[in-house]
Structure formats: C-alpha cells, structure tokens
Amino acid sequence: MNEAGNVESLTLRKKLLWISIFYFAQGMPFGVVIDVLPVYFRQHGVSLTEIGMMGILAMPWTFKVLWAPLLDRFGERRTWVTICCFAMAAAMFCVPLVGASNPGLLLWGLLLAFTISSATQDVAIDAFSIEVAAKGEEGKINSLRAGLYRVGVLVSGGATMYLITPLGWTWVFLGLSLAFVVLAIGALAAPKVEVVHQQPKEWARTLLAFLSRPGSIAIFAFVLIYRMDYVAVGSMIKPFWIDRGMTPEEIGTISTSAGMALGILGAALGGLFTSRFGIFHGLWLLGITQALPNLGYAAVAQYSLGRPYLYAVSMAESFGGGLATAAFLSFLMRISDKRQAATQYALLSALYGLPRFVLSPLSGKIADLWGYPTFFFYTFLLAIPSYLLLPWVYRWIGPNDRRGAQPDLAEGHEPAGAGARAGLTPEPAGAPGATATGRRAASALVR
C-alpha cells in the first residue's frame, strides 16, 4: 500500500481539520457516560449502588487493546469510525424506549454496546492520527487533539444538562443520536489513509520487535508512571474543596469550568512548545508544570491559606496538566509503529490508564490516614521516578527529535534497526524497520 504517498498529499491544515472533528467525536461518548447517564438514572429513582455499578461501562476503554488488532487487520480507519458512530446513534435512540427506573439486562446491554463502540472508535481515530502525522507535526496535532476532546466531553455532557428541563429526556437522547449520525456521515468524507494489513505472522513479528526493543521495559515503565502524580491527586481535589468550605458554585466555576478552559489552553500551548523544542524537552520541562501544583495544594492545606491561593493552585493544576498532556501524547504517537498504529497505541494508552484504577481507590484511604498536607506532598513525589527513566526516553527519540529519526523503507532505505545494532545512532521510535514519511519522517504519534 502506498501509505506515504497518501499522507504526503494531505496538507497540515487538512490534517488538523480532521483531527479536530475526530477528537470532538471521541470526547462525546465520554461526556454521555460520566455526566448524562448518572443524572438520567438518578432522576428515575435508580439507587446509588446501581449507579455506582456504571463503572463497569468504562471497562471497554481499558480493554480495547484486546480487539485493537482487528482494526490493524481489516478495514479503513474512517470506515470503523462511521460504523461505531452509527452503533452509538442506535444505542442512544433506543435508551429512552427502555424503562430506566428499574434497569435490566437490555438497558445495560445497550449502554455496554455504546461504550464498546466508543472504545473501538477511539482505536480507529488514534490510529488515523498516527498514520497521517509526519515527524515534527505531533505537537501541533496534540495541541488541538486534547482540547477538542474536552470540548466534545463538555458539549455532550455539560451542555446537555441545560436541555433536560425544556425538552425532556426523550428528546435529549434523540438529539444525541442525531449528533452521532451526523458524525458517522461526516467520517465518510475523511481522507482515505491506506492501512498496511499485515499477515498474522508478520504482525506478530512486528509486535514482538516493538515489545523486545532494547530499553522497552524502561519506556513502558515511563508510560505507566509519567502521569501518576496527576492521577493520584485528581480524585481528592473536589473533596478537598468541600472540606475547605468551598461552595458547589465555586467548584463549578473555578475547578470545573475555568479548569476546563485552562486545560484546553494548556494543551494548545503545550503542543506548540513541543513542536518548537521537541518531544524530549516537552516531557521533562512540561512535566514539572504538571507536578508543582501538588506542592501548592500541600501548602494550602498545611497553612490554611485562603480562597485566592486555592483558586490559583487549581488553575495552575488545570493549565499544567494540559501542557504536559500535549507532550506526553506526542511521545506516545512518536513511539507507535505506523504499521500497527491501532494495536500499539491502544496498548500504550491502556498502560498509562492503569494507575487510575489502582491509585483512585487508594487516594481516599491515604488522605484519611495521613491528612491532606502529607497526601498532596507525597503525590508530588510520585513525579520523580519518571524523571529517572528519561535517559531511556532520550535513546528512543533523542533531544529535539534530531536523533533516532527513521529512514523511509518505502524509498528502499536500510531498515533503521541495522545501524543502531551496529553501534551507531539509537534505534528509531517503533519497531525496527518501521515505516515513515520522508527521510527524517516519524514513526507514529499519539492522544
């Protein structure tokens, strides 16, 4: 397949347009699950215990790596997005037709089908982004990607809340269904990007090369722990606000609304920083902005500082998190092999999402035992281990992305791994021999 030719024909502006559309579409289902469904069920008298069980609906986003290889093996990316959007539209259309006051297997099955379709769409969209991105474009792509994802969450979740009273739940779900239909049709107009459908044995060899590449254990550990400080503190922020005597209105205005806007701004600036100074510098410099607000929370808790200080720390947390997210997602995109974009990126995203499941339940227990000041301080310390792994990151992508660049196999160059094994430059991102666009073009980017 002439993947390089297809990608080279796309201008950066066109790439950014479709990245924006696709990541807006990717954010919408998440907004439905975390914002719309809990309110819908509670207004219909469903118990908190059953609503809490909705956490099961999020499992496909974690385990999507199990069926991600199917998307590398069959079909186009835009076709998968279209199918998934139509499936989500059908699920939203059917939800109000099934009784919500006593949800049974049929309703839970519809909602599980909705999140499975969403997770599958995520795999296709992430792979599309990796395949269209040339080296050096990761930062610009992720400056939009993270922001538009959040806008999608906000539109489907937050904005929907204003429609419930005037329209009623039936029309709300019908509106969501129509929105997914529009996205499904729109996806058909996306540019076609050729997918390399490897045979099973070749696919297995490529994945094994990626997993066994020198330094891979350190890199996977880095992916696992880079955002642990941010994840660990997240679930305790709003309880801390309540315990400090803040009102729900303050939480909604500063922590949620302003936080969302600052997160989008941070992602945009973080992407531009990464494009200008490189992924490696983005990871270690912007990672500091992600970790420092935890010390700010510790100081507010320890010295009982007033509202202005808490507001400032909250906004710094949202802004710093956005900055680091853009650099981190660019890193994940860079190290994914374009030939297995769906599988490898799903594997990496599952890896960095794992700490949320482990740390979130523990955070409350630790905060209860040690108090907020100590808890926030120790979450800051969680940022340190990832910095110890930066030498391995350097070897995989190099500073300013000038080392470890891949030759283009499509133009008949020697597989990149050969020179590295001979003691020359570090191996490129992705498996040995990974495809790239142009002489210094990239292996794949991330979200």
C-alpha positions as a LaTeX table, in Angstrom:
\begin{tabular}{lrrr}
\hline
Residue & $x$ (\AA) & $y$ (\AA) & $z$ (\AA) \\
\hline
Met1 & 0.00 & 0.00 & 0.00 \\
Asn2 & 1.34 & 3.47 & $-0.84$ \\
Glu3 & 0.77 & 4.90 & 2.59 \\
Ala4 & 3.49 & 7.52 & 2.29 \\
Gly5 & 2.04 & 8.95 & $-0.90$ \\
Asn6 & $-1.39$ & 9.25 & 0.61 \\
Val7 & $-0.12$ & 11.00 & 3.71 \\
Glu8 & 2.14 & 13.36 & 1.79 \\
Ser9 & $-0.83$ & 14.56 & $-0.26$ \\
Leu10 & $-2.52$ & 15.92 & 2.87 \\
Thr11 & $-1.70$ & 19.46 & 3.95 \\
Leu12 & $-1.17$ & 20.15 & 7.62 \\
Arg13 & $-4.30$ & 22.30 & 7.64 \\
Lys14 & $-6.39$ & 19.41 & 6.33 \\
Lys15 & $-4.87$ & 17.03 & 8.86 \\
Leu16 & $-5.68$ & 19.42 & 11.70 \\
Leu17 & $-9.25$ & 19.82 & 10.44 \\
Trp18 & $-9.93$ & 16.10 & 10.58 \\
Ile19 & $-8.06$ & 15.66 & 13.85 \\
Ser20 & $-10.35$ & 18.32 & 15.33 \\
Ile21 & $-13.51$ & 16.64 & 14.04 \\
Phe22 & $-12.47$ & 13.15 & 15.08 \\
Tyr23 & $-11.36$ & 14.09 & 18.60 \\
Phe24 & $-14.51$ & 16.09 & 19.18 \\
Ala25 & $-16.35$ & 12.89 & 18.20 \\
Gln26 & $-14.12$ & 10.88 & 20.53 \\
Gly27 & $-14.94$ & 13.08 & 23.51 \\
Met28 & $-18.72$ & 13.00 & 23.10 \\
Pro29 & $-19.37$ & 9.42 & 24.32 \\
Phe30 & $-17.29$ & 10.01 & 27.44 \\
Gly31 & $-19.38$ & 13.06 & 28.30 \\
Val32 & $-22.54$ & 10.95 & 27.95 \\
Val33 & $-21.23$ & 8.28 & 30.32 \\
Ile34 & $-19.78$ & 10.48 & 33.06 \\
Asp35 & $-22.31$ & 13.34 & 33.01 \\
Val36 & $-25.58$ & 12.39 & 31.32 \\
Leu37 & $-26.25$ & 8.81 & 32.42 \\
Pro38 & $-25.75$ & 9.31 & 36.20 \\
Val39 & $-28.23$ & 12.21 & 36.17 \\
Tyr40 & $-30.67$ & 10.29 & 33.97 \\
Phe41 & $-30.71$ & 7.25 & 36.24 \\
Arg42 & $-30.85$ & 9.22 & 39.47 \\
Gln43 & $-33.83$ & 11.26 & 38.25 \\
His44 & $-35.57$ & 7.96 & 37.53 \\
Gly45 & $-35.02$ & 6.77 & 41.10 \\
Val46 & $-32.18$ & 4.31 & 40.50 \\
Ser47 & $-30.19$ & 3.55 & 43.65 \\
Leu48 & $-26.69$ & 4.92 & 44.19 \\
Thr49 & $-25.42$ & 1.35 & 44.35 \\
Glu50 & $-26.68$ & 0.60 & 40.85 \\
Ile51 & $-25.41$ & 3.92 & 39.55 \\
Gly52 & $-22.03$ & 3.10 & 41.04 \\
Met53 & $-22.05$ & $-0.14$ & 39.06 \\
Met54 & $-21.94$ & 2.01 & 35.94 \\
Gly55 & $-18.17$ & 1.91 & 36.36 \\
Ile56 & $-18.39$ & $-1.38$ & 34.51 \\
Leu57 & $-19.42$ & 0.58 & 31.42 \\
Ala58 & $-15.96$ & 2.16 & 31.35 \\
Met59 & $-14.19$ & $-1.19$ & 31.07 \\
Pro60 & $-14.10$ & $-1.24$ & 27.24 \\
Trp61 & $-11.93$ & 1.89 & 27.25 \\
Thr62 & $-9.37$ & $-0.02$ & 29.30 \\
Phe63 & $-9.56$ & $-3.36$ & 27.50 \\
Lys64 & $-9.88$ & $-2.06$ & 23.93 \\
Val65 & $-6.35$ & $-3.31$ & 23.30 \\
Leu66 & $-7.82$ & $-6.83$ & 23.18 \\
Trp67 & $-9.64$ & $-6.18$ & 19.90 \\
Ala68 & $-7.44$ & $-3.36$ & 18.55 \\
Pro69 & $-5.54$ & $-5.86$ & 16.31 \\
Leu70 & $-8.75$ & $-6.37$ & 14.31 \\
Leu71 & $-8.56$ & $-2.74$ & 13.21 \\
Asp72 & $-4.99$ & $-3.24$ & 12.02 \\
Arg73 & $-6.05$ & $-6.36$ & 10.15 \\
Phe74 & $-9.31$ & $-5.28$ & 8.50 \\
Gly75 & $-10.90$ & $-2.16$ & 7.03 \\
Glu76 & $-10.09$ & 1.53 & 6.85 \\
Arg77 & $-9.94$ & 3.89 & 9.82 \\
Arg78 & $-12.77$ & 6.10 & 8.55 \\
Thr79 & $-14.97$ & 3.06 & 7.94 \\
Trp80 & $-14.55$ & 1.92 & 11.53 \\
Val81 & $-15.36$ & 5.42 & 12.81 \\
Thr82 & $-18.53$ & 5.50 & 10.71 \\
Ile83 & $-19.70$ & 2.07 & 11.87 \\
Cys84 & $-19.06$ & 2.93 & 15.52 \\
Cys85 & $-20.86$ & 6.29 & 15.30 \\
Phe86 & $-23.91$ & 4.63 & 13.74 \\
Ala87 & $-23.85$ & 2.00 & 16.51 \\
Met88 & $-23.72$ & 4.71 & 19.19 \\
Ala89 & $-26.55$ & 6.58 & 17.47 \\
Ala90 & $-28.67$ & 3.42 & 17.56 \\
Ala91 & $-27.92$ & 2.91 & 21.26 \\
Met92 & $-28.88$ & 6.49 & 22.15 \\
Phe93 & $-32.08$ & 6.19 & 20.11 \\
Cys94 & $-33.10$ & 3.03 & 21.99 \\
Val95 & $-32.23$ & 4.13 & 25.55 \\
Pro96 & $-35.43$ & 6.16 & 26.21 \\
Leu97 & $-37.51$ & 3.28 & 24.80 \\
Val98 & $-36.42$ & 1.02 & 27.67 \\
Gly99 & $-37.60$ & 1.65 & 31.24 \\
Ala100 & $-34.95$ & 3.44 & 33.28 \\
Ser101 & $-36.43$ & 3.22 & 36.79 \\
Asn102 & $-35.56$ & $-0.47$ & 37.05 \\
Pro103 & $-32.73$ & $-1.00$ & 34.55 \\
Gly104 & $-32.46$ & $-4.57$ & 33.32 \\
Leu105 & $-30.13$ & $-6.53$ & 31.09 \\
Leu106 & $-31.49$ & $-4.95$ & 27.92 \\
Leu107 & $-30.69$ & $-1.41$ & 29.03 \\
Trp108 & $-27.29$ & $-2.33$ & 30.44 \\
Gly109 & $-26.58$ & $-4.23$ & 27.22 \\
Leu110 & $-27.40$ & $-1.14$ & 25.15 \\
Leu111 & $-25.11$ & 1.03 & 27.23 \\
Leu112 & $-22.31$ & $-1.53$ & 27.14 \\
Ala113 & $-22.65$ & $-1.70$ & 23.35 \\
Phe114 & $-22.40$ & 2.11 & 23.37 \\
Thr115 & $-19.10$ & 2.14 & 25.28 \\
Ile116 & $-17.65$ & $-0.77$ & 23.27 \\
Ser117 & $-18.42$ & 1.19 & 20.10 \\
Ser118 & $-16.85$ & 4.29 & 21.66 \\
Ala119 & $-13.69$ & 2.40 & 22.64 \\
Thr120 & $-13.41$ & 0.91 & 19.14 \\
Gln121 & $-13.87$ & 4.35 & 17.62 \\
Asp122 & $-11.06$ & 5.60 & 19.87 \\
Val123 & $-8.71$ & 2.94 & 18.49 \\
Ala124 & $-9.55$ & 3.89 & 14.89 \\
Ile125 & $-9.18$ & 7.63 & 15.49 \\
Asp126 & $-5.89$ & 7.29 & 17.35 \\
Ala127 & $-4.52$ & 5.10 & 14.56 \\
Phe128 & $-5.69$ & 7.62 & 11.94 \\
Ser129 & $-3.84$ & 10.39 & 13.78 \\
Ile130 & $-0.64$ & 8.37 & 13.94 \\
Glu131 & $-0.79$ & 7.46 & 10.28 \\
Val132 & $-1.37$ & 10.98 & 8.95 \\
Ala133 & 1.22 & 12.66 & 11.18 \\
Ala134 & 4.68 & 13.37 & 9.82 \\
Lys135 & 7.60 & 13.85 & 12.13 \\
Gly136 & 7.51 & 17.26 & 13.79 \\
Glu137 & 3.72 & 17.59 & 13.48 \\
Glu138 & 2.93 & 15.77 & 16.73 \\
Gly139 & 2.91 & 18.90 & 18.84 \\
Lys140 & 0.57 & 20.83 & 16.57 \\
Ile141 & $-1.76$ & 17.85 & 16.29 \\
Asn142 & $-1.90$ & 17.31 & 20.02 \\
Ser143 & $-2.43$ & 20.99 & 20.72 \\
Leu144 & $-5.81$ & 20.54 & 19.03 \\
Arg145 & $-6.44$ & 16.95 & 19.91 \\
Ala146 & $-6.58$ & 17.25 & 23.68 \\
Gly147 & $-8.57$ & 20.48 & 23.52 \\
Leu148 & $-11.21$ & 19.26 & 21.07 \\
Tyr149 & $-11.64$ & 16.06 & 23.06 \\
Arg150 & $-12.51$ & 18.15 & 26.10 \\
Val151 & $-14.89$ & 20.27 & 24.05 \\
Gly152 & $-16.66$ & 17.08 & 22.95 \\
Val153 & $-17.00$ & 15.98 & 26.58 \\
Leu154 & $-18.32$ & 19.41 & 27.52 \\
Val155 & $-20.88$ & 19.57 & 24.69 \\
Ser156 & $-22.33$ & 16.07 & 25.19 \\
Gly157 & $-22.15$ & 16.19 & 28.98 \\
Gly158 & $-22.29$ & 19.69 & 30.41 \\
Ala159 & $-24.30$ & 21.43 & 27.66 \\
Thr160 & $-26.84$ & 18.60 & 27.61 \\
Met161 & $-27.80$ & 19.40 & 31.21 \\
Tyr162 & $-29.40$ & 22.66 & 30.03 \\
Leu163 & $-31.71$ & 20.79 & 27.64 \\
Ile164 & $-33.25$ & 18.34 & 30.10 \\
Thr165 & $-35.81$ & 20.69 & 31.65 \\
Pro166 & $-37.12$ & 22.36 & 28.48 \\
Leu167 & $-37.03$ & 19.26 & 26.23 \\
Gly168 & $-37.22$ & 16.19 & 28.45 \\
Trp169 & $-35.04$ & 13.08 & 28.40 \\
Thr170 & $-36.52$ & 11.51 & 25.26 \\
Trp171 & $-35.60$ & 14.48 & 23.10 \\
Val172 & $-32.19$ & 14.75 & 24.74 \\
Phe173 & $-31.32$ & 11.19 & 23.75 \\
Leu174 & $-32.78$ & 11.67 & 20.29 \\
Gly175 & $-30.61$ & 14.77 & 19.91 \\
Leu176 & $-27.53$ & 12.79 & 20.94 \\
Ser177 & $-28.50$ & 10.06 & 18.48 \\
Leu178 & $-28.78$ & 12.61 & 15.67 \\
Ala179 & $-25.39$ & 14.08 & 16.58 \\
Phe180 & $-23.75$ & 10.66 & 16.24 \\
Val181 & $-25.49$ & 10.12 & 12.88 \\
Val182 & $-24.05$ & 13.43 & 11.63 \\
Leu183 & $-20.58$ & 12.40 & 12.83 \\
Ala184 & $-20.95$ & 8.99 & 11.15 \\
Ile185 & $-21.81$ & 10.58 & 7.81 \\
Gly186 & $-19.08$ & 13.17 & 8.23 \\
Ala187 & $-16.47$ & 10.46 & 8.83 \\
Leu188 & $-17.16$ & 9.07 & 5.35 \\
Ala189 & $-15.78$ & 12.31 & 3.91 \\
Ala190 & $-12.48$ & 11.93 & 5.78 \\
Pro191 & $-9.37$ & 11.40 & 3.63 \\
Lys192 & $-8.52$ & 7.80 & 2.93 \\
Val193 & $-5.31$ & 6.67 & 4.58 \\
Glu194 & $-4.04$ & 3.30 & 3.41 \\
Val195 & $-3.62$ & 0.75 & 6.17 \\
Val196 & $-0.92$ & $-1.91$ & 5.99 \\
His197 & $-2.84$ & $-5.13$ & 6.63 \\
Gln198 & $-0.12$ & $-7.49$ & 7.77 \\
Gln199 & $-0.44$ & $-11.24$ & 7.70 \\
Pro200 & $-0.69$ & $-12.79$ & 11.20 \\
Lys201 & 2.94 & $-13.99$ & 11.32 \\
Glu202 & 4.29 & $-10.66$ & 10.09 \\
Trp203 & 2.00 & $-8.83$ & 12.52 \\
Ala204 & 3.30 & $-10.95$ & 15.42 \\
Arg205 & 6.93 & $-10.33$ & 14.43 \\
Thr206 & 6.37 & $-6.57$ & 14.29 \\
Leu207 & 4.70 & $-6.51$ & 17.69 \\
Leu208 & 7.40 & $-8.71$ & 19.21 \\
Ala209 & 10.08 & $-6.38$ & 17.81 \\
Phe210 & 8.31 & $-3.41$ & 19.41 \\
Leu211 & 7.96 & $-5.16$ & 22.78 \\
Ser212 & 11.52 & $-6.51$ & 22.84 \\
Arg213 & 13.34 & $-3.46$ & 21.53 \\
Pro214 & 16.31 & $-2.51$ & 23.77 \\
Gly215 & 15.08 & $-0.25$ & 26.56 \\
Ser216 & 11.43 & $-1.18$ & 26.06 \\
Ile217 & 10.88 & $-2.15$ & 29.70 \\
Ala218 & 12.08 & 1.27 & 30.85 \\
Ile219 & 9.92 & 3.00 & 28.23 \\
Phe220 & 6.79 & 1.07 & 29.20 \\
Ala221 & 7.51 & 1.86 & 32.86 \\
Phe222 & 7.79 & 5.55 & 31.90 \\
Val223 & 4.42 & 5.42 & 30.13 \\
Leu224 & 2.92 & 3.78 & 33.21 \\
Ile225 & 4.17 & 6.29 & 35.78 \\
Tyr226 & 4.65 & 9.63 & 33.97 \\
Arg227 & 1.20 & 10.92 & 34.99 \\
Met228 & 0.90 & 9.15 & 38.33 \\
Asp229 & 1.26 & 12.40 & 40.30 \\
Tyr230 & $-1.57$ & 13.98 & 38.30 \\
Val231 & $-3.83$ & 10.93 & 38.51 \\
Ala232 & $-3.28$ & 10.33 & 42.22 \\
Val233 & $-4.24$ & 13.86 & 43.22 \\
Gly234 & $-7.24$ & 14.14 & 40.91 \\
Ser235 & $-9.85$ & 12.21 & 42.87 \\
Met236 & $-9.18$ & 14.19 & 46.08 \\
Ile237 & $-9.35$ & 17.72 & 44.68 \\
Lys238 & $-13.10$ & 18.27 & 44.93 \\
Pro239 & $-13.41$ & 16.63 & 48.37 \\
Phe240 & $-10.60$ & 18.95 & 49.50 \\
Trp241 & $-12.55$ & 21.94 & 48.22 \\
Ile242 & $-15.63$ & 20.84 & 50.14 \\
Asp243 & $-13.60$ & 20.29 & 53.33 \\
Arg244 & $-12.14$ & 23.78 & 52.94 \\
Gly245 & $-15.67$ & 25.19 & 52.99 \\
Met246 & $-15.98$ & 25.98 & 49.30 \\
Thr247 & $-19.45$ & 26.07 & 47.76 \\
Pro248 & $-20.61$ & 23.88 & 44.86 \\
Glu249 & $-20.90$ & 27.06 & 42.79 \\
Glu250 & $-17.23$ & 27.84 & 43.40 \\
Ile251 & $-16.27$ & 24.30 & 42.45 \\
Gly252 & $-18.32$ & 24.52 & 39.27 \\
Thr253 & $-16.92$ & 27.92 & 38.29 \\
Ile254 & $-13.24$ & 27.62 & 39.22 \\
Ser255 & $-12.39$ & 23.92 & 39.38 \\
Thr256 & $-14.63$ & 22.71 & 36.56 \\
Ser257 & $-15.44$ & 25.49 & 34.06 \\
Ala258 & $-12.29$ & 27.58 & 34.40 \\
Gly259 & $-10.30$ & 24.37 & 34.79 \\
Met260 & $-11.67$ & 23.04 & 31.51 \\
Ala261 & $-10.80$ & 26.27 & 29.67 \\
Leu262 & $-7.30$ & 26.39 & 31.14 \\
Gly263 & $-6.76$ & 22.71 & 30.33 \\
Ile264 & $-7.64$ & 23.39 & 26.68 \\
Leu265 & $-5.34$ & 26.44 & 26.62 \\
Gly266 & $-2.56$ & 24.45 & 28.27 \\
Ala267 & $-2.88$ & 21.66 & 25.71 \\
Ala268 & $-2.71$ & 24.17 & 22.86 \\
Leu269 & 0.41 & 25.88 & 24.23 \\
Gly270 & 1.97 & 22.55 & 25.22 \\
Gly271 & 1.56 & 21.31 & 21.67 \\
Leu272 & 3.18 & 24.45 & 20.28 \\
Phe273 & 6.04 & 24.14 & 22.79 \\
Thr274 & 6.58 & 20.53 & 21.80 \\
Ser275 & 6.62 & 21.43 & 18.11 \\
Arg276 & 9.18 & 24.17 & 18.74 \\
Phe277 & 11.51 & 22.50 & 21.21 \\
Gly278 & 10.90 & 18.78 & 20.65 \\
Ile279 & 9.13 & 15.98 & 22.46 \\
Phe280 & 12.00 & 15.18 & 24.84 \\
His281 & 12.21 & 18.73 & 26.17 \\
Gly282 & 8.42 & 18.88 & 26.32 \\
Leu283 & 8.28 & 15.77 & 28.50 \\
Trp284 & 10.72 & 16.88 & 31.16 \\
Leu285 & 10.02 & 20.63 & 31.23 \\
Leu286 & 6.24 & 20.48 & 30.98 \\
Gly287 & 6.16 & 17.54 & 33.36 \\
Ile288 & 7.36 & 19.95 & 36.04 \\
Thr289 & 4.33 & 22.17 & 35.48 \\
Gln290 & 2.16 & 19.09 & 35.99 \\
Ala291 & 3.78 & 18.19 & 39.32 \\
Leu292 & 4.32 & 21.55 & 41.04 \\
Pro293 & 0.62 & 22.31 & 41.72 \\
Asn294 & 0.57 & 19.28 & 44.06 \\
Leu295 & 3.02 & 21.16 & 46.27 \\
Gly296 & 0.72 & 24.16 & 46.04 \\
Tyr297 & $-2.20$ & 22.08 & 47.34 \\
Ala298 & 0.04 & 20.81 & 50.15 \\
Ala299 & 0.89 & 24.39 & 51.13 \\
Val300 & $-2.78$ & 25.48 & 51.04 \\
Ala301 & $-3.71$ & 22.53 & 53.26 \\
Gln302 & $-0.77$ & 22.88 & 55.65 \\
Tyr303 & $-1.01$ & 26.63 & 56.23 \\
Ser304 & $-4.79$ & 27.03 & 55.82 \\
Leu305 & $-4.35$ & 29.55 & 53.01 \\
Gly306 & $-7.44$ & 31.36 & 51.78 \\
Arg307 & $-9.55$ & 31.25 & 48.67 \\
Pro308 & $-7.21$ & 33.23 & 46.34 \\
Tyr309 & $-4.42$ & 30.72 & 46.92 \\
Leu310 & $-6.70$ & 27.74 & 46.37 \\
Tyr311 & $-8.08$ & 29.29 & 43.20 \\
Ala312 & $-4.56$ & 29.94 & 41.92 \\
Val313 & $-3.38$ & 26.39 & 42.62 \\
Ser314 & $-6.48$ & 24.90 & 41.00 \\
Met315 & $-5.97$ & 26.93 & 37.83 \\
Ala316 & $-2.25$ & 26.07 & 37.78 \\
Glu317 & $-3.17$ & 22.37 & 38.08 \\
Ser318 & $-5.53$ & 22.52 & 35.10 \\
Phe319 & $-3.13$ & 24.57 & 32.98 \\
Gly320 & $-0.08$ & 22.45 & 33.86 \\
Gly321 & $-1.98$ & 19.23 & 33.24 \\
Gly322 & $-2.89$ & 20.47 & 29.75 \\
Leu323 & 0.71 & 21.42 & 28.99 \\
Ala324 & 2.09 & 18.01 & 29.99 \\
Thr325 & $-0.71$ & 16.10 & 28.28 \\
Ala326 & 0.20 & 17.50 & 24.85 \\
Ala327 & 3.86 & 16.49 & 25.23 \\
Phe328 & 3.02 & 13.05 & 26.60 \\
Leu329 & 0.52 & 12.26 & 23.85 \\
Ser330 & 3.05 & 13.38 & 21.24 \\
Phe331 & 5.54 & 10.94 & 22.77 \\
Leu332 & 3.08 & 8.06 & 22.59 \\
Met333 & 2.35 & 8.86 & 18.95 \\
Arg334 & 6.05 & 9.01 & 18.11 \\
Ile335 & 6.92 & 5.60 & 19.51 \\
Ser336 & 3.99 & 3.77 & 17.89 \\
Asp337 & 4.79 & 1.95 & 14.65 \\
Lys338 & 2.53 & 3.12 & 11.80 \\
Arg339 & 2.15 & $-0.48$ & 10.61 \\
Gln340 & 0.46 & $-1.36$ & 13.91 \\
Ala341 & $-0.86$ & 2.03 & 14.92 \\
Ala342 & $-4.15$ & 0.70 & 16.31 \\
Thr343 & $-2.64$ & $-2.09$ & 18.39 \\
Gln344 & 0.42 & $-0.35$ & 19.75 \\
Tyr345 & $-1.29$ & 2.89 & 20.66 \\
Ala346 & $-4.15$ & 1.03 & 22.34 \\
Leu347 & $-1.57$ & $-0.93$ & 24.33 \\
Leu348 & 0.23 & 2.25 & 25.41 \\
Ser349 & $-2.99$ & 4.05 & 26.31 \\
Ala350 & $-4.15$ & 1.07 & 28.38 \\
Leu351 & $-0.80$ & 1.15 & 30.15 \\
Tyr352 & $-0.95$ & 4.84 & 31.09 \\
Gly353 & $-4.60$ & 4.47 & 32.12 \\
Leu354 & $-3.85$ & 1.65 & 34.54 \\
Pro355 & $-2.70$ & 3.82 & 37.51 \\
Arg356 & $-6.13$ & 5.47 & 37.65 \\
Phe357 & $-7.72$ & 2.16 & 38.62 \\
Val358 & $-5.05$ & 1.45 & 41.22 \\
Leu359 & $-4.49$ & 4.90 & 42.72 \\
Ser360 & $-8.02$ & 6.33 & 42.78 \\
Pro361 & $-9.34$ & 3.82 & 45.36 \\
Leu362 & $-6.17$ & 4.23 & 47.47 \\
Ser363 & $-6.08$ & 8.03 & 47.42 \\
Gly364 & $-9.04$ & 8.48 & 49.75 \\
Lys365 & $-7.69$ & 5.96 & 52.25 \\
Ile366 & $-4.26$ & 7.61 & 52.31 \\
Ala367 & $-5.75$ & 11.11 & 52.66 \\
Asp368 & $-7.85$ & 9.87 & 55.59 \\
Leu369 & $-4.85$ & 8.31 & 57.32 \\
Trp370 & $-2.23$ & 10.99 & 56.71 \\
Gly371 & $-4.28$ & 14.15 & 56.13 \\
Tyr372 & $-4.33$ & 16.41 & 53.09 \\
Pro373 & $-0.91$ & 18.12 & 53.51 \\
Thr374 & 1.03 & 14.85 & 53.64 \\
Phe375 & $-1.10$ & 13.28 & 50.92 \\
Phe376 & $-0.54$ & 16.14 & 48.49 \\
Phe377 & 3.20 & 16.20 & 49.22 \\
Tyr378 & 3.58 & 12.50 & 48.53 \\
Thr379 & 1.65 & 12.80 & 45.27 \\
Phe380 & 4.27 & 15.34 & 44.19 \\
Leu381 & 6.99 & 12.78 & 44.92 \\
Leu382 & 5.29 & 10.37 & 42.53 \\
Ala383 & 6.58 & 12.56 & 39.69 \\
Ile384 & 10.23 & 11.78 & 40.45 \\
Pro385 & 10.52 & 8.14 & 39.26 \\
Ser386 & 9.58 & 9.02 & 35.68 \\
Tyr387 & 12.46 & 11.51 & 35.53 \\
Leu388 & 14.88 & 8.70 & 36.39 \\
Leu389 & 13.78 & 6.97 & 33.19 \\
Leu390 & 14.41 & 9.93 & 30.89 \\
Pro391 & 17.78 & 8.57 & 29.69 \\
Trp392 & 15.93 & 5.70 & 28.02 \\
Val393 & 13.41 & 8.12 & 26.53 \\
Tyr394 & 16.36 & 10.09 & 25.14 \\
Arg395 & 17.72 & 6.98 & 23.47 \\
Trp396 & 14.38 & 6.22 & 21.83 \\
Ile397 & 13.57 & 9.69 & 20.47 \\
Gly398 & 16.65 & 11.84 & 21.11 \\
Pro399 & 16.73 & 15.51 & 22.17 \\
Asn400 & 14.74 & 17.84 & 19.94 \\
Asp401 & 13.86 & 14.75 & 17.87 \\
Arg402 & 17.09 & 15.06 & 15.88 \\
Arg403 & 18.39 & 11.62 & 16.78 \\
Gly404 & 16.66 & 8.34 & 16.26 \\
Ala405 & 14.94 & 9.57 & 13.09 \\
Gln406 & 13.67 & 6.80 & 10.83 \\
Pro407 & 14.62 & 6.26 & 7.22 \\
Asp408 & 11.83 & 5.60 & 4.82 \\
Leu409 & 11.56 & 1.95 & 3.88 \\
Ala410 & 9.16 & 2.88 & 1.09 \\
Glu411 & 12.08 & 4.55 & $-0.65$ \\
Gly412 & 14.29 & 1.49 & $-0.26$ \\
His413 & 16.45 & 2.59 & 2.69 \\
Glu414 & 18.05 & 0.10 & 5.01 \\
Pro415 & 15.90 & $-0.92$ & 7.98 \\
Ala416 & 16.59 & 1.51 & 10.80 \\
Gly417 & 17.44 & $-1.12$ & 13.35 \\
Ala418 & 20.51 & $-2.31$ & 11.46 \\
Gly419 & 22.63 & 0.78 & 12.05 \\
Ala420 & 21.57 & 1.01 & 15.67 \\
Arg421 & 22.54 & $-2.59$ & 16.35 \\
Ala422 & 25.89 & $-1.84$ & 14.79 \\
Gly423 & 26.51 & 0.78 & 17.46 \\
Leu424 & 25.57 & 3.92 & 15.51 \\
Thr425 & 22.54 & 6.08 & 16.27 \\
Pro426 & 19.77 & 4.91 & 18.60 \\
Glu427 & 17.02 & 2.81 & 17.07 \\
Pro428 & 14.03 & 4.81 & 15.84 \\
Ala429 & 10.72 & 5.00 & 17.54 \\
Gly430 & 8.63 & 1.92 & 16.92 \\
Ala431 & 9.82 & $-1.45$ & 15.77 \\
Pro432 & 12.95 & $-1.87$ & 13.66 \\
Gly433 & 12.12 & $-1.06$ & 10.09 \\
Ala434 & 9.05 & 0.98 & 10.97 \\
Thr435 & 7.58 & 2.97 & 8.12 \\
Ala436 & 7.95 & 6.74 & 7.98 \\
Thr437 & 7.23 & 9.66 & 5.66 \\
Gly438 & 10.35 & 11.20 & 4.13 \\
Arg439 & 13.97 & 10.67 & 5.13 \\
Arg440 & 13.51 & 12.01 & 8.68 \\
Ala441 & 9.81 & 11.28 & 8.94 \\
Ala442 & 8.22 & 9.98 & 12.01 \\
Ser443 & 7.06 & 6.77 & 13.35 \\
Ala444 & 3.71 & 7.31 & 14.87 \\
Leu445 & 2.32 & 9.93 & 17.21 \\
Val446 & $-0.14$ & 9.65 & 19.97 \\
Arg447 & $-3.61$ & 11.28 & 22.27 \\
\hline
\end{tabular}
